[in-house]
Amino acid sequence: MDRPKRVLIVEDDVHIADLLRLHLQDEGYAVEHAADGTLGMRLLEGGGWDALVLDLMLPGVDGLEICKRARGMARYTPIIITSARSSEVHRILGLELGADDYLAKPFSMLELVARVRALLRRSDALAHNARMDAGLLVRHGVSIDPLARAAALHGRPLELTPREFDLLFFFARHPDQVFSRLELLNEVWGYQHDGYEHTVNTHINRLRTKIEVDPAAPQRILTVWGKGYKFAAGEEGGA
């Protein structure tokens, strides 16, 4: 029998943490809670976590620092940030430091559980794909190492957020295939409902700034009007 997925909650609001624990345990997850950043960091460093639900405003080590340190670890752990800091700046900062998702407080417990479920499902699928595609994948001058979760453009390392990497890897595995925004949400984000299509646009625009010579006239990630997006294969290793 497979072991239950392990979820670490780092949250100083005990009421929120208890509700989260109950909802996640009802889903069959093994859950532990840290009420401050120092303990949360120590538990995280102990390893073996399948997901991290992380508040930003914490006593001790703050959430952004934990997020940054987590991304320096060998094992990749999906991270959902929850915070009363709902501004766009903090959301982008959290994602840039490596968070996979961001929910502003107050949030629906059912929504958060759905996000955790989606992250874990996506993480399993991507790990499977990485094992199947072990080795360097090269498309249109972009090289991708799925096991190391690293990418480079003509040998220059790319600084990608986890979701940007996942999006690029998915596109590169399906060159010249057109995907709608909803299809990309289902495949890359794991969401099974609409309403988040703008998220796809935002990530594609950000990814273009990192892999295109001119993001306004992209040569790799192309818009297919009325249908969606595709990744132009180009010549392997080419410009």
ROPAFI-968201 format. One record per residue (C-alpha): x, y, z; residue in three letters; residue number from 0. Coordinates in steps of 0.25 Angstrom, whole numbers, plus 5000, padded with zeros to 4 digits. Example, Ala and Ser with C-alpha at 12.3 -4.5 7.8 and 13.67 -1.06 7.14 Angstrom:
2
+------+-------+------+------+-----+
! east ! north !   up ! rest !  nr !
+------+-------+------+------+-----+
! 5049 !  4982 ! 5031 !  Ala !   0 !
! 5055 !  4996 ! 5029 !  Ser !   1 !
+------+-------+------+------+-----+
//
This chain:
239
+------+-------+------+------+-----+
! east ! north !   up ! rest !  nr !
+------+-------+------+------+-----+
! 5000 !  5000 ! 5000 !  Met !   0 !
! 5005 !  5014 ! 4996 !  Asp !   1 !
! 5009 !  5023 ! 5008 !  Arg !   2 !
! 5000 !  5035 ! 5010 !  Pro !   3 !
! 5005 !  5048 ! 5004 !  Lys !   4 !
! 5011 !  5057 ! 5015 !  Arg !   5 !
! 5007 !  5071 ! 5016 !  Val !   6 !
! 5014 !  5082 ! 5024 !  Leu !   7 !
! 5006 !  5094 ! 5029 !  Ile !   8 !
! 5014 !  5106 ! 5034 !  Val !   9 !
! 5004 !  5115 ! 5039 !  Glu !  10 !
! 5003 !  5124 ! 5052 !  Asp !  11 !
! 4988 !  5125 ! 5052 !  Asp !  12 !
! 4985 !  5112 ! 5060 !  Val !  13 !
! 4970 !  5113 ! 5056 !  His !  14 !
! 4973 !  5113 ! 5041 !  Ile !  15 !
! 4984 !  5102 ! 5043 !  Ala !  16 !
! 4974 !  5093 ! 5051 !  Asp !  17 !
! 4963 !  5095 ! 5040 !  Leu !  18 !
! 4974 !  5092 ! 5029 !  Leu !  19 !
! 4979 !  5080 ! 5036 !  Arg !  20 !
! 4965 !  5074 ! 5038 !  Leu !  21 !
! 4961 !  5076 ! 5023 !  His !  22 !
! 4975 !  5071 ! 5018 !  Leu !  23 !
! 4974 !  5059 ! 5027 !  Gln !  24 !
! 4960 !  5056 ! 5022 !  Asp !  25 !
! 4966 !  5055 ! 5008 !  Glu !  26 !
! 4976 !  5044 ! 5014 !  Gly !  27 !
! 4988 !  5053 ! 5015 !  Tyr !  28 !
! 4998 !  5052 ! 5027 !  Ala !  29 !
! 4999 !  5066 ! 5032 !  Val !  30 !
! 5008 !  5073 ! 5042 !  Glu !  31 !
! 5007 !  5087 ! 5046 !  His !  32 !
! 5018 !  5097 ! 5051 !  Ala !  33 !
! 5013 !  5110 ! 5057 !  Ala !  34 !
! 5025 !  5118 ! 5054 !  Asp !  35 !
! 5036 !  5119 ! 5043 !  Gly !  36 !
! 5047 !  5114 ! 5051 !  Thr !  37 !
! 5040 !  5101 ! 5054 !  Leu !  38 !
! 5035 !  5101 ! 5040 !  Gly !  39 !
! 5049 !  5102 ! 5034 !  Met !  40 !
! 5054 !  5091 ! 5043 !  Arg !  41 !
! 5043 !  5081 ! 5040 !  Leu !  42 !
! 5044 !  5085 ! 5025 !  Leu !  43 !
! 5059 !  5082 ! 5025 !  Glu !  44 !
! 5056 !  5068 ! 5032 !  Gly !  45 !
! 5051 !  5065 ! 5018 !  Gly !  46 !
! 5041 !  5055 ! 5012 !  Gly !  47 !
! 5030 !  5065 ! 5010 !  Trp !  48 !
! 5021 !  5064 ! 4997 !  Asp !  49 !
! 5015 !  5078 ! 4999 !  Ala !  50 !
! 5017 !  5091 ! 5007 !  Leu !  51 !
! 5005 !  5101 ! 5011 !  Val !  52 !
! 5012 !  5113 ! 5015 !  Leu !  53 !
! 5008 !  5126 ! 5021 !  Asp !  54 !
! 5017 !  5139 ! 5018 !  Leu !  55 !
! 5015 !  5146 ! 5032 !  Met !  56 !
! 5022 !  5137 ! 5042 !  Leu !  57 !
! 5029 !  5139 ! 5055 !  Pro !  58 !
! 5044 !  5135 ! 5054 !  Gly !  59 !
! 5048 !  5131 ! 5039 !  Val !  60 !
! 5038 !  5138 ! 5030 !  Asp !  61 !
! 5030 !  5131 ! 5019 !  Gly !  62 !
! 5038 !  5137 ! 5007 !  Leu !  63 !
! 5051 !  5132 ! 5013 !  Glu !  64 !
! 5046 !  5118 ! 5016 !  Ile !  65 !
! 5041 !  5118 ! 5001 !  Cys !  66 !
! 5055 !  5122 ! 4996 !  Lys !  67 !
! 5062 !  5112 ! 5005 !  Arg !  68 !
! 5053 !  5101 ! 5000 !  Ala !  69 !
! 5056 !  5104 ! 4986 !  Arg !  70 !
! 5071 !  5102 ! 4990 !  Gly !  71 !
! 5069 !  5088 ! 4994 !  Met !  72 !
! 5071 !  5075 ! 4986 !  Ala !  73 !
! 5057 !  5070 ! 4987 !  Arg !  74 !
! 5046 !  5078 ! 4980 !  Tyr !  75 !
! 5034 !  5081 ! 4989 !  Thr !  76 !
! 5022 !  5088 ! 4983 !  Pro !  77 !
! 5018 !  5100 ! 4991 !  Ile !  78 !
! 5005 !  5108 ! 4993 !  Ile !  79 !
! 5007 !  5121 ! 4999 !  Ile !  80 !
! 4995 !  5127 ! 5007 !  Thr !  81 !
! 4995 !  5141 ! 5012 !  Ser !  82 !
! 4987 !  5153 ! 5016 !  Ala !  83 !
! 4997 !  5161 ! 5007 !  Arg !  84 !
! 4988 !  5160 ! 4995 !  Ser !  85 !
! 4996 !  5171 ! 4987 !  Ser !  86 !
! 5001 !  5167 ! 4973 !  Glu !  87 !
! 5015 !  5171 ! 4977 !  Val !  88 !
! 5015 !  5160 ! 4988 !  His !  89 !
! 5009 !  5150 ! 4980 !  Arg !  90 !
! 5019 !  5152 ! 4969 !  Ile !  91 !
! 5030 !  5152 ! 4979 !  Leu !  92 !
! 5025 !  5139 ! 4985 !  Gly !  93 !
! 5025 !  5132 ! 4971 !  Leu !  94 !
! 5038 !  5138 ! 4967 !  Glu !  95 !
! 5044 !  5131 ! 4980 !  Leu !  96 !
! 5039 !  5118 ! 4976 !  Gly !  97 !
! 5025 !  5116 ! 4981 !  Ala !  98 !
! 5016 !  5108 ! 4971 !  Asp !  99 !
! 5003 !  5115 ! 4975 !  Asp ! 100 !
! 4997 !  5127 ! 4984 !  Tyr ! 101 !
! 4984 !  5128 ! 4991 !  Leu ! 102 !
! 4981 !  5141 ! 4998 !  Ala ! 103 !
! 4974 !  5141 ! 5011 !  Lys ! 104 !
! 4962 !  5139 ! 5014 !  Pro ! 105 !
! 4961 !  5127 ! 5005 !  Phe ! 106 !
! 4952 !  5115 ! 5004 !  Ser ! 107 !
! 4957 !  5103 ! 5011 !  Met ! 108 !
! 4951 !  5094 ! 5000 !  Leu ! 109 !
! 4959 !  5103 ! 4989 !  Glu ! 110 !
! 4972 !  5101 ! 4996 !  Leu ! 111 !
! 4970 !  5086 ! 4998 !  Val ! 112 !
! 4967 !  5086 ! 4983 !  Ala ! 113 !
! 4979 !  5093 ! 4980 !  Arg ! 114 !
! 4988 !  5084 ! 4988 !  Val ! 115 !
! 4981 !  5072 ! 4981 !  Arg ! 116 !
! 4984 !  5078 ! 4968 !  Ala ! 117 !
! 4999 !  5081 ! 4972 !  Leu ! 118 !
! 5001 !  5067 ! 4976 !  Leu ! 119 !
! 4995 !  5061 ! 4964 !  Arg ! 120 !
! 5003 !  5070 ! 4955 !  Arg ! 121 !
! 5016 !  5067 ! 4963 !  Ser ! 122 !
! 5014 !  5052 ! 4961 !  Asp ! 123 !
! 5011 !  5053 ! 4946 !  Ala ! 124 !
! 5023 !  5062 ! 4944 !  Leu ! 125 !
! 5032 !  5053 ! 4952 !  Ala ! 126 !
! 5027 !  5041 ! 4943 !  His ! 127 !
! 5030 !  5049 ! 4931 !  Asn ! 128 !
! 5043 !  5054 ! 4936 !  Ala ! 129 !
! 5047 !  5039 ! 4938 !  Arg ! 130 !
! 5042 !  5035 ! 4924 !  Met ! 131 !
! 5049 !  5047 ! 4917 !  Asp ! 132 !
! 5062 !  5046 ! 4925 !  Ala ! 133 !
! 5073 !  5053 ! 4918 !  Gly ! 134 !
! 5074 !  5067 ! 4911 !  Leu ! 135 !
! 5062 !  5071 ! 4903 !  Leu ! 136 !
! 5066 !  5082 ! 4892 !  Val ! 137 !
! 5056 !  5090 ! 4885 !  Arg ! 138 !
! 5059 !  5103 ! 4877 !  His ! 139 !
! 5072 !  5106 ! 4885 !  Gly ! 140 !
! 5065 !  5103 ! 4898 !  Val ! 141 !
! 5071 !  5092 ! 4906 !  Ser ! 142 !
! 5063 !  5085 ! 4917 !  Ile ! 143 !
! 5068 !  5076 ! 4928 !  Asp ! 144 !
! 5055 !  5070 ! 4934 !  Pro ! 145 !
! 5062 !  5063 ! 4945 !  Leu ! 146 !
! 5070 !  5075 ! 4950 !  Ala ! 147 !
! 5058 !  5084 ! 4946 !  Arg ! 148 !
! 5068 !  5093 ! 4939 !  Ala ! 149 !
! 5067 !  5100 ! 4926 !  Ala ! 150 !
! 5077 !  5108 ! 4917 !  Ala ! 151 !
! 5076 !  5117 ! 4905 !  Leu ! 152 !
! 5088 !  5115 ! 4896 !  His ! 153 !
! 5096 !  5110 ! 4908 !  Gly ! 154 !
! 5092 !  5122 ! 4917 !  Arg ! 155 !
! 5084 !  5117 ! 4929 !  Pro ! 156 !
! 5070 !  5122 ! 4930 !  Leu ! 157 !
! 5064 !  5127 ! 4943 !  Glu ! 158 !
! 5050 !  5121 ! 4943 !  Leu ! 159 !
! 5039 !  5120 ! 4954 !  Thr ! 160 !
! 5034 !  5105 ! 4956 !  Pro ! 161 !
! 5022 !  5108 ! 4948 !  Arg ! 162 !
! 5030 !  5114 ! 4937 !  Glu ! 163 !
! 5039 !  5102 ! 4936 !  Phe ! 164 !
! 5027 !  5093 ! 4936 !  Asp ! 165 !
! 5020 !  5101 ! 4925 !  Leu ! 166 !
! 5033 !  5101 ! 4916 !  Leu ! 167 !
! 5035 !  5086 ! 4919 !  Phe ! 168 !
! 5021 !  5083 ! 4914 !  Phe ! 169 !
! 5022 !  5091 ! 4902 !  Phe ! 170 !
! 5035 !  5085 ! 4898 !  Ala ! 171 !
! 5030 !  5071 ! 4900 !  Arg ! 172 !
! 5019 !  5075 ! 4890 !  His ! 173 !
! 5025 !  5083 ! 4879 !  Pro ! 174 !
! 5016 !  5089 ! 4868 !  Asp ! 175 !
! 5004 !  5084 ! 4876 !  Gln ! 176 !
! 4993 !  5095 ! 4879 !  Val ! 177 !
! 4987 !  5096 ! 4893 !  Phe ! 178 !
! 4976 !  5104 ! 4898 !  Ser ! 179 !
! 4977 !  5112 ! 4911 !  Arg ! 180 !
! 4968 !  5102 ! 4918 !  Leu ! 181 !
! 4976 !  5090 ! 4912 !  Glu ! 182 !
! 4989 !  5097 ! 4918 !  Leu ! 183 !
! 4982 !  5099 ! 4931 !  Leu ! 184 !
! 4978 !  5085 ! 4932 !  Asn ! 185 !
! 4992 !  5079 ! 4928 !  Glu ! 186 !
! 5001 !  5089 ! 4935 !  Val ! 187 !
! 4993 !  5095 ! 4946 !  Trp ! 188 !
! 4984 !  5083 ! 4949 !  Gly ! 189 !
! 4972 !  5091 ! 4950 !  Tyr ! 190 !
! 4959 !  5084 ! 4945 !  Gln ! 191 !
! 4951 !  5097 ! 4943 !  His ! 192 !
! 4951 !  5110 ! 4936 !  Asp ! 193 !
! 4952 !  5124 ! 4942 !  Gly ! 194 !
! 4968 !  5124 ! 4942 !  Tyr ! 195 !
! 4971 !  5126 ! 4928 !  Glu ! 196 !
! 4978 !  5139 ! 4930 !  His ! 197 !
! 4988 !  5132 ! 4938 !  Thr ! 198 !
! 4992 !  5125 ! 4926 !  Val ! 199 !
! 4994 !  5138 ! 4918 !  Asn ! 200 !
! 5002 !  5144 ! 4930 !  Thr ! 201 !
! 5012 !  5132 ! 4930 !  His ! 202 !
! 5013 !  5131 ! 4915 !  Ile ! 203 !
! 5016 !  5146 ! 4915 !  Asn ! 204 !
! 5027 !  5145 ! 4926 !  Arg ! 205 !
! 5033 !  5132 ! 4919 !  Leu ! 206 !
! 5034 !  5140 ! 4906 !  Arg ! 207 !
! 5042 !  5151 ! 4913 !  Thr ! 208 !
! 5052 !  5140 ! 4917 !  Lys ! 209 !
! 5053 !  5132 ! 4904 !  Ile ! 210 !
! 5050 !  5141 ! 4893 !  Glu ! 211 !
! 5059 !  5151 ! 4886 !  Val ! 212 !
! 5047 !  5160 ! 4884 !  Asp ! 213 !
! 5035 !  5156 ! 4893 !  Pro ! 214 !
! 5026 !  5165 ! 4885 !  Ala ! 215 !
! 5030 !  5156 ! 4872 !  Ala ! 216 !
! 5032 !  5142 ! 4878 !  Pro ! 217 !
! 5039 !  5131 ! 4870 !  Gln ! 218 !
! 5037 !  5120 ! 4880 !  Arg ! 219 !
! 5024 !  5121 ! 4888 !  Ile ! 220 !
! 5014 !  5125 ! 4877 !  Leu ! 221 !
! 5000 !  5130 ! 4878 !  Thr ! 222 !
! 4990 !  5122 ! 4869 !  Val ! 223 !
! 4979 !  5132 ! 4868 !  Trp ! 224 !
! 4965 !  5127 ! 4872 !  Gly ! 225 !
! 4972 !  5113 ! 4877 !  Lys ! 226 !
! 4983 !  5115 ! 4887 !  Gly ! 227 !
! 4998 !  5114 ! 4887 !  Tyr ! 228 !
! 5008 !  5105 ! 4882 !  Lys ! 229 !
! 5023 !  5103 ! 4883 !  Phe ! 230 !
! 5031 !  5104 ! 4870 !  Ala ! 231 !
! 5041 !  5093 ! 4869 !  Ala ! 232 !
! 5051 !  5099 ! 4860 !  Gly ! 233 !
! 5064 !  5092 ! 4857 !  Glu ! 234 !
! 5069 !  5084 ! 4869 !  Glu ! 235 !
! 5079 !  5093 ! 4876 !  Gly ! 236 !
! 5076 !  5104 ! 4866 !  Gly ! 237 !
! 5073 !  5119 ! 4868 !  Ala ! 238 !
+------+-------+------+------+-----+
//
